[in-house]
Amino acid sequence: MKLDIAKDDLFTTLTPKVEKLDSNAAPDLKSQLILLSKATDSGDLIIDLSHVNFADSSGLSALLLANRLYRDVGRTLVLCSLHEKIARLIDISRLTSAFNIEDDQEAAAAFIKDQYEDDSDS
């Protein structure tokens, strides 16, 4: 599976370069998510799904794993650029409130930066 990974000061952006996040692609994505979550310098995570137009239960499972891994270490995960089918799958699965979802990478980055500003205000 082809993945683009870009690091910023506060976060890493992971972009799967596949159209289908299914049982063929999900294991590779899960492996990369585990590695990223253990890297102390990776910060929060944005998963840009702009290239993905289909996901099955395996793909959804990979996204849920990412959510749990990042939540468990006190970091933020944001999904962005969801295709309508992916958004609908998350909604039908009643998981919309489980994820931070933004329209695009810029909005996802702003969401993460706002989290840091809110923490510094406390």
PyMOL commands that set and color helices and strands:
alter all, ss='L'
color gray80, all
select helices_A, chain A and resi 26-38+57-72+84-92+96-98+105-121
alter helices_A, ss='H'
color red, helices_A
select strands_A, chain A and resi 3-7+11-16+20-21+44-48+54-55+77-80+100-102
alter strands_A, ss='S'
color yellow, strands_A
deselect
rebuild
show_as cartoon
